[in-house]
Amino acid sequence: MSGELKETGNMGQVQSPVPVKAKEKKEPTMEDYFRGGLFVLVVLLLAISSLQFVGSVNQVIYTWFESEYIPIIRAVFNLAMVVFCLYVIKYYLLKKKA
């Protein structure tokens, strides 16, 4: 029975093995390397800018709000940052899979 095909229950039809289509792998070009390097550079700039933005917002919070409300405002801001980051990651990963 090792090489035999079995009935599938589909009106007595026999299921034949179908080869899986493999994606053709192309050799990376200079443009692919350039795009990858540019992506890494943009991600680094984004990370630096994001850290500076968070620092600036913290300074604004300390300037505008009373000291008793600062932990609450910072918690809300940090929660908003986490939600935003999770949304971006989810969107990027879902877009990448499709």
KETORMAR-535259 format. One record per atom (N, C-alpha, C): residue in three letters; y negated, x, z negated. Coordinates in steps of 0.05 Angstrom, whole numbers, padded with zeros to 5 digits, always signed. Layout:
BEGIN
ALAYXZ ...
end
This chain:
BEGIN
MET+00024+00016+00000 MET+00000+00000+00000 MET-00025+00017+00000 SER-00023+00042+00001 SER-00047+00059-00001 SER-00064+00057+00024 GLY-00053+00054+00047 GLY-00068+00053+00072 GLY-00072+00025+00083 GLU-00061+00005+00069 GLU-00062-00022+00080 GLU-00088-00036+00072 LEU-00096-00055+00089 LEU-00119-00071+00083 LEU-00109-00097+00070 LYS-00124-00106+00050 LYS-00117-00130+00036 LYS-00133-00154+00045 GLU-00122-00178+00041 GLU-00137-00202+00047 GLU-00158-00206+00026 THR-00181-00216+00034 THR-00203-00220+00015 THR-00206-00248+00006 GLY-00191-00267+00017 GLY-00194-00295+00009 GLY-00214-00309+00027 ASN-00224-00296+00047 ASN-00244-00307+00065 ASN-00229-00320+00089 MET-00216-00342+00085 MET-00201-00356+00105 MET-00180-00339+00119 GLY-00168-00321+00104 GLY-00147-00305+00115 GLY-00156-00281+00131 GLN-00182-00276+00132 GLN-00192-00254+00147 GLN-00187-00228+00131 VAL-00182-00207+00146 VAL-00178-00181+00134 VAL-00204-00165+00135 GLN-00211-00154+00112 GLN-00236-00139+00111 GLN-00231-00110+00120 SER-00246-00101+00139 SER-00242-00074+00149 SER-00263-00056+00135 PRO-00256-00031+00131 PRO-00275-00013+00119 PRO-00299-00008+00138 VAL-00323-00012+00128 VAL-00347-00008+00144 VAL-00360+00018+00135 PRO-00366+00036+00154 PRO-00379+00061+00146 PRO-00407+00055+00136 VAL-00414+00069+00115 VAL-00441+00066+00103 VAL-00460+00084+00119 LYS-00482+00072+00127 LYS-00502+00087+00142 LYS-00516+00106+00123 ALA-00516+00131+00130 ALA-00530+00151+00115 ALA-00557+00156+00127 LYS-00577+00160+00110 LYS-00603+00167+00121 LYS-00602+00195+00132 GLU-00616+00197+00155 GLU-00618+00223+00167 GLU-00637+00240+00151 LYS-00629+00263+00143 LYS-00647+00281+00128 LYS-00660+00300+00148 LYS-00686+00298+00148 LYS-00701+00316+00166 LYS-00710+00340+00150 GLU-00714+00361+00164 GLU-00723+00386+00151 GLU-00753+00383+00144 PRO-00761+00391+00120 PRO-00789+00389+00112 PRO-00807+00405+00130 THR-00829+00394+00137 THR-00848+00407+00154 THR-00871+00418+00137 MET-00889+00432+00150 MET-00913+00443+00136 MET-00930+00420+00126 GLU-00931+00398+00140 GLU-00946+00375+00131 GLU-00935+00363+00106 ASP-00908+00362+00104 ASP-00895+00352+00080 ASP-00902+00369+00055 TYR-00902+00396+00059 TYR-00909+00414+00037 TYR-00939+00410+00030 PHE-00956+00406+00050 PHE-00984+00402+00044 PHE-00988+00376+00029 ARG-00975+00355+00037 ARG-00977+00329+00023 ARG-00967+00332-00006 GLY-00945+00346-00010 GLY-00934+00350-00037 GLY-00954+00366-00054 GLY-00965+00387-00043 GLY-00984+00403-00058 GLY-01009+00387-00065 LEU-01019+00372-00046 LEU-01042+00355-00050 LEU-01037+00334-00071 PHE-01013+00323-00071 PHE-01005+00303-00092 PHE-01006+00316-00119 VAL-00995+00340-00122 VAL-00994+00353-00148 VAL-01023+00359-00157 LEU-01040+00368-00139 LEU-01067+00374-00146 LEU-01082+00349-00155 VAL-01078+00327-00141 VAL-01091+00302-00149 VAL-01081+00292-00176 VAL-01055+00295-00181 VAL-01044+00286-00207 VAL-01056+00303-00230 LEU-01059+00329-00225 LEU-01071+00346-00246 LEU-01100+00339-00251 LEU-01115+00334-00229 LEU-01143+00325-00233 LEU-01145+00298-00247 LEU-01126+00280-00240 LEU-01126+00254-00254 LEU-01119+00257-00283 ALA-01101+00275-00290 ALA-01094+00279-00318 ALA-01117+00290-00334 ILE-01131+00310-00322 ILE-01154+00322-00336 ILE-01176+00301-00339 SER-01182+00286-00318 SER-01203+00265-00319 SER-01196+00244-00339 SER-01170+00236-00341 SER-01162+00215-00360 SER-01166+00225-00388 LEU-01159+00250-00394 LEU-01163+00260-00421 LEU-01192+00261-00428 GLN-01209+00269-00410 GLN-01238+00270-00415 GLN-01249+00241-00419 PHE-01238+00223-00403 PHE-01247+00195-00406 PHE-01240+00184-00434 VAL-01216+00189-00443 VAL-01208+00180-00469 VAL-01225+00192-00491 GLY-01231+00218-00488 GLY-01249+00230-00508 GLY-01277+00218-00507 SER-01287+00212-00484 SER-01314+00200-00482 SER-01314+00172-00494 VAL-01293+00157-00489 VAL-01292+00130-00500 VAL-01290+00131-00531 ASN-01275+00151-00541 ASN-01274+00154-00570 ASN-01302+00160-00582 GLN-01317+00177-00568 GLN-01344+00183-00577 GLN-01362+00158-00577 VAL-01359+00142-00556 VAL-01374+00117-00554 VAL-01366+00098-00576 ILE-01341+00097-00582 ILE-01332+00079-00604 ILE-01344+00088-00631 TYR-01344+00114-00636 TYR-01356+00124-00661 TYR-01386+00120-00662 THR-01399+00119-00638 THR-01428+00116-00638 THR-01436+00086-00641 TRP-01422+00069-00628 TRP-01430+00040-00626 TRP-01420+00023-00649 PHE-01398+00030-00661 PHE-01385+00012-00681 PHE-01387+00024-00709 GLU-01386+00005-00728 GLU-01386+00013-00756 GLU-01360+00027-00762 SER-01360+00045-00783 SER-01337+00061-00789 SER-01313+00044-00797 GLU-01317+00021-00808 GLU-01295+00004-00817 GLU-01280-00009-00793 TYR-01293-00011-00770 TYR-01281-00024-00746 TYR-01269-00003-00727 ILE-01275+00022-00731 ILE-01266+00043-00712 ILE-01236+00043-00708 PRO-01219+00043-00729 PRO-01190+00043-00724 PRO-01180+00019-00708 ILE-01192-00004-00712 ILE-01184-00028-00697 ILE-01191-00025-00668 ILE-01216-00017-00663 ILE-01225-00013-00635 ILE-01208+00008-00621 ARG-01203+00030-00635 ARG-01186+00051-00622 ARG-01158+00041-00617 ALA-01147+00026-00635 ALA-01120+00015-00630 ALA-01119-00003-00606 VAL-01139-00020-00603 VAL-01141-00038-00580 VAL-01144-00022-00554 PHE-01161-00001-00555 PHE-01165+00015-00531 PHE-01139+00030-00524 ASN-01125+00042-00544 ASN-01100+00056-00539 ASN-01079+00037-00528 LEU-01078+00013-00539 LEU-01059-00007-00528 LEU-01065-00013-00499 ALA-01090-00017-00493 ALA-01098-00022-00465 ALA-01090+00001-00447 MET-01093+00026-00456 MET-01085+00049-00440 MET-01055+00050-00436 VAL-01040+00043-00456 VAL-01010+00043-00454 VAL-01002+00022-00434 VAL-01013-00002-00435 VAL-01007-00024-00417 VAL-01014-00016-00388 PHE-01037-00004-00385 PHE-01046+00004-00358 PHE-01027+00026-00347 CYS-01020+00045-00363 CYS-01002+00067-00354 CYS-00974+00055-00347 LEU-00964+00037-00363 LEU-00938+00025-00357 LEU-00939+00009-00331 TYR-00961-00005-00326 TYR-00965-00020-00302 TYR-00965-00001-00277 VAL-00980+00020-00279 VAL-00981+00039-00257 VAL-00954+00052-00252 ILE-00940+00059-00273 ILE-00913+00071-00269 ILE-00894+00051-00257 LYS-00895+00027-00266 LYS-00877+00006-00255 LYS-00883+00001-00226 TYR-00909-00001-00219 TYR-00917-00005-00191 TYR-00909+00018-00174 TYR-00913+00042-00184 TYR-00905+00066-00168 TYR-00875+00067-00164 LEU-00860+00062-00185 LEU-00831+00064-00182 LEU-00820+00042-00164 LEU-00830+00018-00167 LEU-00821-00004-00150 LEU-00829+00001-00121 LYS-00852+00012-00116 LYS-00861+00018-00089 LYS-00844+00040-00078 LYS-00836+00059-00095 LYS-00820+00082-00086 LYS-00792+00074-00078 LYS-00780+00054-00092 LYS-00753+00045-00086 LYS-00752+00029-00061 ALA-00772+00014-00055 ALA-00772-00004-00032 ALA-00775+00011-00006 
end
